[in-house]
């Protein structure tokens, strides 16, 4: 195998995309092209807290209603059985991540959420996992459906895999690999 560890994004990667970011942008009056987290964090209190509370409402609703990507459960079991370390880096809260984790058939070795000191696209979450696992970046594949996932992986020296969802924006030119299914991801990870 080419990898010792896999890091997954959550929404849109382990699950089918459910959060309506355009609706959130309209409600919070954040223009397209601006990073939601950076924008909210720049606001004074109590506006910042109210912004994060709205985001959390959407996250919790998505977590309760989420649909797993087709084939994700079988793939995760195969990856775990192959001895791969599994991690999650999400910009969601731990509370919403825990709802999803209850539905998954494997235990993840590490989960970093919005409560971590840094969030994607910063490299620190990936670097933290690499250090924790004691593996090099080229032996770790970060899988995500958004440019932040790819940027975070690249900045940390890890391998970036873009998970392309139907009707989603195409970030494949920025990634080392592009997959459209968990069957394709299994092929990349387990068959080289």
HUCORWO-V306686 format. One record per pair of residues at least 24 apart in sequence whose ideal C-beta (glycine too) atoms are under 8 Angstrom apart, sorted by sequence separation. I is the first residue (numbers start at 1). J is the second residue. If there is no record, write none. Layout:
BEGIN
i=I j=J
i=I j=J
END
This chain:
BEGIN
i=85 j=109
i=87 j=111
i=88 j=112
i=90 j=114
i=109 j=133
i=120 j=144
i=147 j=171
i=150 j=174
i=161 j=185
i=85 j=110
i=87 j=112
i=146 j=171
i=150 j=175
i=28 j=54
i=80 j=106
i=121 j=147
i=126 j=152
i=130 j=156
i=145 j=171
i=27 j=54
i=79 j=106
i=121 j=148
i=125 j=152
i=126 j=153
i=130 j=157
i=147 j=174
i=161 j=188
i=76 j=104
i=77 j=105
i=91 j=119
i=120 j=148
i=121 j=149
i=130 j=158
i=63 j=92
i=76 j=105
i=77 j=106
i=91 j=120
i=120 j=149
i=123 j=152
i=126 j=155
i=127 j=156
i=24 j=54
i=76 j=106
i=121 j=151
i=122 j=152
i=126 j=156
i=24 j=55
i=73 j=104
i=89 j=120
i=120 j=151
i=121 j=152
i=72 j=104
i=73 j=105
i=120 j=152
i=123 j=155
i=124 j=156
i=126 j=158
i=59 j=92
i=63 j=96
i=66 j=99
i=122 j=155
i=123 j=156
i=24 j=58
i=59 j=93
i=62 j=96
i=63 j=97
i=66 j=100
i=121 j=155
i=23 j=58
i=60 j=95
i=64 j=99
i=68 j=103
i=60 j=96
i=63 j=99
i=68 j=104
i=89 j=125
i=141 j=177
i=143 j=179
i=56 j=93
i=59 j=96
i=63 j=100
i=66 j=103
i=89 j=126
i=20 j=58
i=19 j=58
i=56 j=95
i=60 j=99
i=19 j=59
i=56 j=96
i=89 j=129
i=87 j=129
i=143 j=185
i=18 j=61
i=19 j=62
i=18 j=62
i=87 j=133
i=15 j=62
i=18 j=65
i=141 j=188
i=11 j=59
i=18 j=66
i=85 j=133
i=141 j=189
i=18 j=67
i=16 j=66
i=85 j=135
i=11 j=62
i=15 j=66
i=16 j=67
i=15 j=67
i=16 j=68
i=15 j=68
i=16 j=69
i=89 j=142
i=14 j=68
i=15 j=69
i=37 j=91
i=11 j=66
i=14 j=69
i=13 j=69
i=91 j=148
i=14 j=72
i=89 j=149
i=89 j=152
i=6 j=79
i=14 j=88
i=37 j=114
i=6 j=84
i=8 j=86
i=10 j=88
i=5 j=84
i=6 j=85
i=7 j=86
i=8 j=87
i=9 j=88
i=11 j=90
i=4 j=84
i=5 j=85
i=6 j=86
i=7 j=87
i=8 j=88
i=9 j=89
i=10 j=90
i=1 j=82
i=3 j=84
i=4 j=85
i=5 j=86
i=6 j=87
i=7 j=88
i=8 j=89
i=9 j=90
i=11 j=92
i=5 j=87
i=7 j=89
i=10 j=92
i=37 j=119
i=1 j=84
i=15 j=100
i=14 j=100
i=10 j=97
i=10 j=100
i=14 j=104
i=69 j=163
i=5 j=109
i=84 j=189
i=75 j=182
i=79 j=186
i=82 j=189
i=74 j=182
i=75 j=183
i=78 j=186
i=82 j=190
i=71 j=181
i=72 j=182
i=75 j=185
i=79 j=189
i=9 j=120
i=70 j=181
i=71 j=182
i=75 j=186
i=79 j=190
i=69 j=181
i=70 j=182
i=71 j=183
i=78 j=190
i=69 j=182
i=71 j=186
i=7 j=126
i=7 j=129
i=5 j=129
i=5 j=130
i=5 j=133
i=17 j=145
i=4 j=133
i=5 j=135
i=13 j=143
i=4 j=135
i=13 j=144
i=12 j=144
i=13 j=145
i=7 j=140
i=9 j=142
i=12 j=145
i=5 j=139
i=6 j=140
i=7 j=141
i=8 j=142
i=9 j=143
i=11 j=145
i=12 j=146
i=4 j=139
i=5 j=140
i=6 j=141
i=7 j=142
i=8 j=143
i=9 j=144
i=3 j=139
i=4 j=140
i=5 j=141
i=6 j=142
i=7 j=143
i=8 j=144
i=9 j=145
i=13 j=149
i=2 j=139
i=3 j=140
i=6 j=143
i=9 j=146
i=3 j=141
i=2 j=141
i=9 j=149
i=7 j=153
i=17 j=165
i=16 j=165
i=13 j=163
i=7 j=158
i=12 j=163
i=17 j=168
i=12 j=165
i=9 j=163
i=3 j=159
i=12 j=168
i=2 j=159
i=6 j=189
i=3 j=189
i=2 j=189
i=1 j=189
i=1 j=190
i=2 j=192
i=1 j=192
END
